[in-house]
Amino acid sequence: MNEMKNIQMADLISAPDNPFKVTLDTEMERLIESIAETGIIAPIIVRPTENGKYEIVSGHRRKYACEYLGMATVPAIIKDLDRNEAVIFLVDSNLQRENILPSERAFAYKMKLEALKHQGKASVQVEQKLSRTIVAESCGVSDAQIQRYIRLTNLIPPILDMVDEKSIAFTPAVELSYLLPEEQTMLLSEMEYNDCTPNLSQAQRIKTLSMQGLFTEERLSAIMSEEKANQKERVKIPADRIRKYFPKDYTTAQIEETIVKLCEAYHRKRLRDRDSR
């Protein structure tokens, strides 16, 4: 079934466990502007549910933009997909985007891997080529890189957010994913106390402590309190002083980027004022 029709917003439901965030960021603002000017060029993809609603398979961002513009309906193509087919379609369609967060990629790879396993491909194929390799080939990355990204799903949310915000680099984050949740919580406290994040060497040593059953708060603190040669002076502003000036769904990275842009604009204005004297 490949039926096309305009569907009421109230009849659309999001895909469960959709790993791709839908926020009012710069990319979304451009999409809203485009739809306001030309409408939806590519209909969203949905599948029918048992309660008469339609689950979005591809097009969560377009649906958000249409809602933002006050549209009552959205053009959609209805496909007869089972749950596993829908997951694979969802992941493949979203991985084509340019700006994807590490956490989005991590959970997307994991979801597609599990969907392929549940699909029950021919047993010979599964034996000869592991599902992870199939995911890697379809996504254009190595098997090892798929495994590293999926490791990130073991991080507690606050640390995973720091990976998305680029406060923690990808490779150290993979090493930290081997820590137990309670060890990660202790690490989070140490990062906040020392106002720094572990580099690769520190992350590897912390992982070793955990794997060997030698992880303690004292040993963790000793590693995290090391002064790094590349540590830079930082300006700290309490979040409660500036949060009210930004949209509620803005991440720390988006706030920082906006502040830098405002500072650059302020600097250019000062230069213009000086030259006009």
C-alpha positions, 0 to 999 in steps of 0.5 A: 500500500502506497496511498497518499492523502492529507492527514490531520495533525491530531491523527499523527503520532511520533515513532516510539523511541525516535532517537532523532531530536526535534527542536527549534534550532537554526536548521528547523527555522530554515525548514519552517521558512521554506515550508512557509514559502513553498509548502511541503515538497516531500510528503511525510511517510507514515504507517497505519496503526491499530487505533486508526492513527498514523505513526510517523516513519519519516518526517517528524521535523516537517510535522513540527514545522507544519504545526509551528505554522498552524497548518491543520493537515500535512501531506503524507504517503501511507506505507504498510510497514511492520515495526522493524521495517519502520525502524529501518526506514526511520533510521535510513531517512534521518541519517542522510541529514548533515547535522546529527548529534553523536547520541542520535547516531548512537541510538539510531545504529542500535535501533537499526541493528536490533531491527535487523536481528528481529527481522529474521533474515535468511539464517545463512546470511546472518551466519555469514554477515553479522547484522552489525556489518550490514548496518555498517555497510548500509551507513558507509562506516566501518564495523568498528565505528558502529560498535563505538557509537553504540557504546555511547548508549551506555552513558548516563544522560548528563554525560551523553549530553556533554558528548553532544555539546562537544564538552567530551570528545568522542573517543574518550566518551567511548572509553567512559561508556565501560564505567558502571552507572554509579561510577559515571555519576561519581565521574560527573561530580568530579568533572563539575568539581574540577571544571574539566573533562577527561582527555583520552589518557585519563578516560583510558586509565579510569576505564582500566580502574573500573574493569579491574575492580579498582575504581574508587572515588579517591583514585578517580579524584587523583586522575581528574585533578591532574592539570592538563597542558592544554587547559585554557582559561575559561569564563564562567557565567551562572546558568540562571543569569542567562537561561531566561534569554534563550528558548527553553529547548536550547542546549548549552552548546547552542547558548554558547554559540549564540553568545559568541555570535553576539560578542562578535557582533558587538566587537564589529560595532565597536570597530565601526564606532571607532572608525567613524570618529 
